[in-house]
Amino acid sequence: MEDSIFTKIIKGEIPCHKIYEDEYTFAFLDIHPIQPGQVLVVPKTQIATVWDMPPDEYHHFMDTVLRIGKRLCEVYPDKAKVGLMIEGLEVDHVHAKLFAFSTGEEYRRLPDIAEQPDQSALAREAEKIRIT
Protein backbone atom coordinates (compact mmCIF):
# COMPACT_ATOMS: atom_id res chain seq x y z
CA MET A 1 0.00 0.00 0.00
CA GLU A 2 1.27 3.45 -0.89
CA ASP A 3 1.82 5.79 2.05
CA SER A 4 -1.06 8.20 2.64
CA ILE A 5 -0.41 11.91 3.02
CA PHE A 6 -0.93 11.39 6.77
CA THR A 7 1.69 8.63 6.89
CA LYS A 8 4.09 10.98 5.09
CA ILE A 9 3.32 13.69 7.69
CA ILE A 10 3.95 11.23 10.54
CA LYS A 11 7.27 10.21 8.94
CA GLY A 12 8.29 13.88 8.67
CA GLU A 13 8.28 13.83 4.86
CA ILE A 14 5.65 16.59 4.77
CA PRO A 15 5.75 19.46 7.31
CA CYS A 16 2.92 20.01 9.76
CA HIS A 17 2.01 21.89 12.91
CA LYS A 18 2.18 19.01 15.38
CA ILE A 19 -0.07 19.16 18.43
CA TYR A 20 0.53 15.79 20.07
CA GLU A 21 2.25 12.46 19.47
CA ASP A 22 2.46 9.19 21.34
CA GLU A 23 3.32 5.60 20.44
CA TYR A 24 0.04 5.01 18.60
CA THR A 25 -1.33 8.37 17.45
CA PHE A 26 -0.32 11.66 15.87
CA ALA A 27 -2.27 14.94 16.03
CA PHE A 28 -1.68 18.05 13.93
CA LEU A 29 -3.49 21.13 12.66
CA ASP A 30 -5.63 20.85 9.56
CA ILE A 31 -4.33 23.29 6.92
CA HIS A 32 -7.90 23.85 5.65
CA PRO A 33 -9.89 24.10 8.89
CA ILE A 34 -13.63 24.48 9.30
CA GLN A 35 -12.73 26.70 12.27
CA PRO A 36 -9.33 27.98 13.48
CA GLY A 37 -7.51 25.40 15.55
CA GLN A 38 -9.03 22.36 13.84
CA VAL A 39 -6.97 19.30 14.77
CA LEU A 40 -6.63 16.02 12.90
CA VAL A 41 -5.92 12.90 14.96
CA VAL A 42 -4.62 9.88 13.05
CA PRO A 43 -3.44 6.44 14.10
CA LYS A 44 0.19 5.85 13.22
CA THR A 45 -0.83 2.63 11.52
CA GLN A 46 -2.36 3.41 8.13
CA ILE A 47 -5.86 1.92 8.36
CA ALA A 48 -8.65 2.84 5.93
CA THR A 49 -11.63 2.94 8.31
CA VAL A 50 -12.31 3.01 12.02
CA TRP A 51 -14.13 -0.32 11.59
CA ASP A 52 -10.89 -1.97 10.46
CA MET A 53 -8.97 -0.93 13.57
CA PRO A 54 -7.94 -3.60 16.08
CA PRO A 55 -9.66 -2.89 19.43
CA ASP A 56 -6.47 -1.82 21.23
CA GLU A 57 -5.55 0.66 18.47
CA TYR A 58 -9.13 1.96 18.40
CA HIS A 59 -9.01 2.60 22.16
CA HIS A 60 -5.67 4.44 21.92
CA PHE A 61 -7.03 6.49 19.01
CA MET A 62 -10.19 7.46 20.90
CA ASP A 63 -8.18 8.25 24.07
CA THR A 64 -6.19 10.75 22.02
CA VAL A 65 -9.39 12.15 20.48
CA LEU A 66 -10.76 12.68 24.00
CA ARG A 67 -7.54 14.35 25.14
CA ILE A 68 -7.48 16.72 22.15
CA GLY A 69 -11.20 17.51 22.55
CA LYS A 70 -10.68 18.48 26.20
CA ARG A 71 -7.69 20.59 25.21
CA LEU A 72 -9.76 22.47 22.62
CA CYS A 73 -12.37 23.17 25.34
CA GLU A 74 -9.59 24.71 27.48
CA VAL A 75 -8.08 26.77 24.66
CA TYR A 76 -11.39 28.04 23.24
CA PRO A 77 -13.60 28.59 26.32
CA ASP A 78 -15.74 31.11 24.40
CA LYS A 79 -16.92 28.33 22.06
CA ALA A 80 -19.89 26.26 23.20
CA LYS A 81 -18.92 22.89 21.74
CA VAL A 82 -16.21 20.80 20.11
CA GLY A 83 -17.23 19.06 16.90
CA LEU A 84 -15.95 15.60 16.02
CA MET A 85 -15.99 13.87 12.66
CA ILE A 86 -14.31 10.53 12.01
CA GLU A 87 -13.41 10.14 8.37
CA GLY A 88 -11.43 8.22 5.83
CA LEU A 89 -13.00 9.71 2.73
CA GLU A 90 -10.54 11.82 0.76
CA VAL A 91 -7.54 10.25 2.46
CA ASP A 92 -7.54 6.46 2.79
CA HIS A 93 -6.31 6.71 6.40
CA VAL A 94 -8.83 6.97 9.23
CA HIS A 95 -8.74 10.33 10.97
CA ALA A 96 -10.72 12.38 13.44
CA LYS A 97 -11.37 16.08 12.87
CA LEU A 98 -11.95 18.14 16.00
CA PHE A 99 -12.81 21.84 16.10
CA ALA A 100 -14.40 24.31 18.50
CA PHE A 101 -17.61 26.07 17.42
CA SER A 102 -20.60 27.93 18.83
CA THR A 103 -23.21 28.02 16.08
CA GLY A 104 -24.58 25.70 13.45
CA GLU A 105 -23.21 28.08 10.83
CA GLU A 106 -19.70 27.69 12.27
CA TYR A 107 -20.12 23.90 12.29
CA ARG A 108 -21.31 23.72 8.68
CA ARG A 109 -18.74 26.14 7.26
CA LEU A 110 -16.84 24.65 4.34
CA PRO A 111 -13.17 25.57 4.06
CA ASP A 112 -11.81 26.98 0.81
CA ILE A 113 -9.26 24.31 -0.09
CA ALA A 114 -8.00 26.40 -3.02
CA GLU A 115 -6.85 29.06 -0.55
CA GLN A 116 -3.22 28.84 0.55
CA PRO A 117 -2.88 28.08 4.27
CA ASP A 118 -1.71 30.95 6.46
CA GLN A 119 1.29 29.24 8.04
CA SER A 120 1.90 31.98 10.62
CA ALA A 121 -1.73 31.80 11.80
CA LEU A 122 -1.46 28.00 11.96
CA ALA A 123 1.76 28.29 13.99
CA ARG A 124 0.04 30.63 16.48
CA GLU A 125 -2.91 28.24 16.86
CA ALA A 126 -0.58 25.26 17.25
CA GLU A 127 1.35 27.03 20.00
CA LYS A 128 -1.89 27.60 21.94
CA ILE A 129 -3.14 24.02 21.55
CA ARG A 130 0.06 21.93 21.68
CA ILE A 131 0.20 19.27 24.38
CA THR A 132 3.73 18.68 25.64
Backbone bond lengths (Angstrom), bond angles and torsions (degrees), N, CA, C in turn:
res aa  C-N    CA-C-N  psi(-1)  N-CA   C-N-CA  omega(-1)  CA-C   N-CA-C  phi
1 M - - - 1.451 - - 1.534 108.85 -
2 E 1.312 115.37 135.06 1.457 120.62 177.45 1.526 109.57 -71.31
3 D 1.335 116.31 142.58 1.458 120.30 178.51 1.527 110.79 -61.67
4 S 1.327 115.75 135.23 1.465 120.83 174.65 1.527 108.80 -74.88
5 I 1.323 115.96 167.10 1.461 119.75 175.83 1.528 110.05 -59.68
6 F 1.339 117.56 -33.23 1.466 120.31 179.22 1.524 111.04 -69.69
7 T 1.327 117.71 -39.36 1.463 120.67 176.56 1.523 109.43 -62.64
8 K 1.321 117.24 -40.00 1.468 120.90 177.95 1.529 110.90 -64.92
9 I 1.328 117.79 -36.70 1.466 121.38 175.90 1.522 109.58 -65.35
10 I 1.321 117.85 -46.49 1.466 122.06 179.46 1.524 110.60 -58.54
11 K 1.331 117.00 -41.04 1.471 122.19 -179.54 1.530 112.70 -74.39
12 G 1.325 117.71 -7.88 1.455 121.27 -179.02 1.518 113.91 83.61
13 E 1.323 117.16 10.90 1.467 121.12 179.67 1.527 111.79 -78.08
14 I 1.318 116.68 -23.04 1.464 123.09 176.85 1.528 106.43 -126.71
15 P 1.341 118.19 131.09 1.468 119.43 -178.42 1.524 112.22 -68.98
16 C 1.319 114.53 154.76 1.466 120.68 177.03 1.517 109.21 -153.32
17 H 1.312 115.33 172.59 1.463 122.31 173.17 1.529 105.84 -104.63
18 K 1.337 114.40 91.16 1.467 120.63 -175.09 1.524 110.71 -70.85
19 I 1.329 114.43 137.66 1.458 122.52 178.75 1.522 110.75 -106.70
20 Y 1.326 116.34 -39.23 1.467 120.59 -174.23 1.524 108.85 -161.78
21 E 1.337 115.03 148.40 1.462 120.31 174.54 1.517 108.92 -150.85
22 D 1.323 115.54 139.05 1.458 121.24 170.25 1.528 107.77 -137.98
23 E 1.296 117.02 -167.42 1.463 121.68 -175.99 1.531 112.73 -61.56
24 Y 1.324 117.37 -30.98 1.461 121.51 -172.08 1.528 115.44 -111.69
25 T 1.336 116.91 -22.43 1.464 119.65 -172.44 1.520 112.20 -133.10
26 F 1.319 114.47 162.78 1.463 122.51 179.96 1.525 106.51 -141.91
27 A 1.328 117.31 132.83 1.466 121.76 -179.59 1.526 109.26 -127.68
28 F 1.332 115.40 136.74 1.460 120.72 -177.28 1.527 109.27 -152.74
29 L 1.334 115.70 162.96 1.460 119.72 180.00 1.518 111.25 -72.91
30 D 1.320 114.74 141.36 1.462 122.24 173.35 1.529 107.40 -76.66
31 I 1.340 117.60 131.03 1.466 119.77 -178.80 1.527 112.45 -78.06
32 H 1.322 117.46 -11.37 1.465 122.60 175.74 1.532 108.42 -128.77
33 P 1.341 116.20 71.47 1.465 119.64 -173.15 1.524 114.20 -76.80
34 I 1.321 114.62 151.02 1.464 121.20 169.70 1.530 108.25 -68.56
35 Q 1.335 115.70 -41.80 1.456 123.43 175.11 1.526 107.97 -135.34
36 P 1.341 118.47 153.60 1.465 120.20 177.59 1.527 110.86 -54.50
37 G 1.316 115.27 140.54 1.455 120.34 178.74 1.514 114.25 84.66
38 Q 1.325 117.59 13.36 1.476 119.46 178.79 1.522 109.57 -66.87
39 V 1.321 115.70 128.80 1.463 122.55 -177.20 1.524 109.78 -111.36
40 L 1.327 115.25 139.35 1.462 122.09 171.26 1.519 107.74 -104.31
41 V 1.318 116.78 131.56 1.464 122.78 174.07 1.517 106.79 -113.48
42 V 1.337 116.14 127.43 1.463 120.63 -179.69 1.522 109.75 -130.15
43 P 1.333 117.05 146.23 1.460 118.68 170.85 1.522 108.16 -73.25
44 K 1.310 116.98 147.92 1.464 119.57 178.92 1.522 111.59 -69.00
45 T 1.309 116.99 -26.30 1.460 121.04 174.27 1.520 107.80 -81.72
46 Q 1.322 116.57 127.84 1.467 120.39 -179.87 1.524 109.35 -75.41
47 I 1.329 115.06 106.37 1.463 123.35 -179.01 1.527 107.01 -127.03
48 A 1.328 117.14 135.25 1.467 121.15 -172.95 1.525 113.65 -68.28
49 T 1.328 118.67 -43.66 1.463 120.90 -176.47 1.520 110.60 -135.46
50 V 1.304 114.99 158.02 1.462 120.57 178.49 1.530 110.43 -61.75
51 W 1.320 117.13 -28.41 1.468 121.66 -178.12 1.525 111.92 -73.44
52 D 1.319 117.18 -16.08 1.463 121.38 177.77 1.523 112.79 -91.82
53 M 1.321 117.36 -4.02 1.462 120.59 -175.89 1.521 110.94 -76.23
54 P 1.347 117.58 135.65 1.460 119.55 170.71 1.537 108.67 -61.88
55 P 1.330 117.73 148.17 1.468 120.19 -175.73 1.529 114.54 -52.42
56 D 1.334 118.39 -42.63 1.463 119.01 -178.43 1.527 111.37 -65.18
57 E 1.334 118.33 -39.52 1.464 121.12 178.07 1.527 110.87 -68.39
58 Y 1.325 116.42 -37.94 1.464 120.82 177.01 1.531 110.22 -60.15
59 H 1.333 116.63 -45.04 1.469 120.39 -178.79 1.527 111.29 -64.93
60 H 1.335 117.78 -41.59 1.470 120.39 176.63 1.528 110.38 -62.48
61 F 1.326 116.03 -43.64 1.466 121.90 179.20 1.531 110.01 -58.83
62 M 1.315 117.16 -50.07 1.464 120.67 -178.09 1.526 112.10 -68.92
63 D 1.335 118.47 -31.23 1.467 120.69 173.92 1.530 110.19 -61.23
64 T 1.336 116.25 -42.23 1.462 119.83 178.21 1.522 110.56 -67.59
65 V 1.320 117.91 -40.71 1.469 121.45 176.68 1.531 109.60 -57.42
66 L 1.317 117.48 -45.47 1.467 121.68 178.66 1.529 110.78 -61.26
67 R 1.323 116.32 -44.64 1.467 120.83 -179.16 1.535 110.88 -62.08
68 I 1.322 116.60 -45.03 1.467 120.53 179.64 1.531 110.30 -66.59
69 G 1.323 117.73 -41.60 1.463 120.80 178.30 1.521 111.94 -58.98
70 K 1.321 117.07 -44.10 1.467 120.97 178.06 1.526 110.77 -64.50
71 R 1.330 116.01 -37.70 1.466 119.96 178.79 1.532 110.46 -64.64
72 L 1.321 117.25 -41.50 1.465 120.05 178.10 1.528 111.02 -63.10
73 C 1.331 117.58 -36.37 1.473 120.90 175.85 1.527 110.78 -61.69
74 E 1.343 117.04 -38.48 1.469 121.47 178.67 1.531 111.42 -68.73
75 V 1.318 116.28 -43.97 1.463 121.58 -174.11 1.525 112.32 -75.01
76 Y 1.323 117.35 -31.77 1.464 122.17 -177.67 1.531 110.12 -120.46
77 P 1.346 118.14 64.71 1.467 119.97 -176.57 1.530 113.37 -66.40
78 D 1.333 117.56 -18.26 1.466 120.57 178.98 1.526 112.36 -78.39
79 K 1.317 117.50 -10.29 1.465 121.79 178.36 1.527 108.36 -92.05
80 A 1.305 116.87 143.44 1.462 121.55 -174.01 1.525 113.32 -79.66
81 K 1.332 116.68 -29.77 1.464 119.61 -171.54 1.523 110.76 -145.54
82 V 1.332 114.93 166.19 1.463 121.71 170.46 1.520 106.84 -120.62
83 G 1.331 115.50 120.69 1.460 121.38 178.63 1.516 110.74 -81.78
84 L 1.323 115.51 149.61 1.462 122.16 179.03 1.519 109.01 -137.71
85 M 1.316 115.13 126.59 1.468 121.73 172.95 1.523 107.02 -128.90
86 I 1.311 116.91 132.72 1.463 120.92 174.53 1.515 106.84 -107.98
87 E 1.330 114.89 122.88 1.459 120.29 -172.62 1.516 112.12 -130.98
88 G 1.272 114.18 175.98 1.447 126.20 173.13 1.516 106.52 -174.43
89 L 1.331 114.96 35.24 1.464 120.63 -173.29 1.524 111.98 -84.61
90 E 1.326 116.56 -74.05 1.457 120.00 -176.61 1.518 112.16 -73.05
91 V 1.306 116.83 -28.41 1.464 122.15 178.09 1.519 106.48 -117.04
92 D 1.315 116.34 125.75 1.468 121.67 -176.76 1.532 110.22 -79.51
93 H 1.332 114.70 58.06 1.470 122.94 -178.25 1.526 104.61 -156.00
94 V 1.322 116.53 112.06 1.461 120.10 -175.77 1.527 109.93 -51.94
95 H 1.329 115.79 140.18 1.454 120.37 178.10 1.522 110.06 -154.62
96 A 1.316 114.16 150.89 1.462 121.35 175.35 1.519 108.16 -107.61
97 K 1.332 115.48 135.30 1.461 122.08 174.04 1.516 107.11 -106.62
98 L 1.323 116.86 126.83 1.460 121.84 177.74 1.520 109.07 -125.50
99 F 1.332 116.46 135.68 1.459 120.44 178.94 1.518 109.58 -155.41
100 A 1.330 115.24 146.68 1.461 121.67 178.53 1.527 109.53 -85.16
101 F 1.329 116.56 141.68 1.465 121.37 179.17 1.520 109.65 -155.56
102 S 1.326 115.34 162.58 1.468 120.83 178.42 1.516 113.39 -119.83
103 T 1.326 117.07 -29.70 1.465 120.12 -174.33 1.523 110.68 -124.40
104 G 1.307 115.59 161.33 1.455 120.29 175.13 1.516 111.88 -60.00
105 E 1.325 115.98 -35.52 1.468 120.47 178.08 1.533 110.51 -62.42
106 E 1.330 116.62 -43.00 1.473 119.96 177.86 1.530 110.74 -63.83
107 Y 1.321 116.58 -37.75 1.467 121.03 -179.28 1.530 111.44 -67.73
108 R 1.312 116.48 -39.16 1.470 120.92 -175.10 1.522 114.01 -88.22
109 R 1.316 117.60 -3.31 1.467 120.84 -178.55 1.527 109.89 -57.57
110 L 1.318 115.71 135.43 1.464 120.44 176.94 1.520 108.95 -103.35
111 P 1.328 117.30 127.94 1.462 119.31 179.83 1.526 111.10 -71.43
112 D 1.320 115.65 152.13 1.462 121.59 176.02 1.527 107.48 -89.28
113 I 1.324 116.59 97.91 1.464 119.48 -175.48 1.527 112.69 -73.08
114 A 1.323 117.88 -11.06 1.465 120.52 175.64 1.532 110.79 -79.57
115 E 1.322 116.14 -19.29 1.462 121.66 -179.15 1.529 109.90 -75.15
116 Q 1.327 116.19 136.40 1.459 120.53 177.72 1.529 109.74 -70.20
117 P 1.330 117.39 135.20 1.464 119.79 178.96 1.529 111.39 -63.46
118 D 1.312 116.23 142.34 1.461 122.38 175.06 1.528 106.95 -86.93
119 Q 1.328 115.97 96.48 1.462 120.71 -174.01 1.526 112.63 -63.11
120 S 1.323 118.35 -34.73 1.466 119.14 179.65 1.527 110.72 -69.61
121 A 1.330 117.58 -37.90 1.472 120.39 176.06 1.526 110.09 -66.24
122 L 1.326 117.07 -40.77 1.467 120.43 177.40 1.524 110.56 -62.54
123 A 1.322 117.24 -41.54 1.470 120.87 179.39 1.526 110.83 -62.46
124 R 1.338 117.32 -40.41 1.473 120.41 178.19 1.531 111.11 -64.35
125 E 1.335 116.55 -43.34 1.467 120.11 178.60 1.526 110.55 -64.17
126 A 1.324 116.47 -43.18 1.471 120.64 -179.56 1.522 110.87 -60.35
127 E 1.322 116.40 -41.14 1.463 120.51 -179.98 1.530 110.89 -61.30
128 K 1.329 116.82 -38.14 1.470 120.72 179.37 1.528 111.98 -69.21
129 I 1.326 116.53 -37.22 1.467 121.34 -170.69 1.527 113.25 -91.65
130 R 1.326 117.35 -29.84 1.469 122.92 -170.69 1.533 112.67 -45.79
131 I 1.316 114.70 135.77 1.465 122.47 176.16 1.520 106.89 -107.11
132 T 1.321 116.01 119.99 1.473 119.60 -177.61 1.503 111.99 -107.89
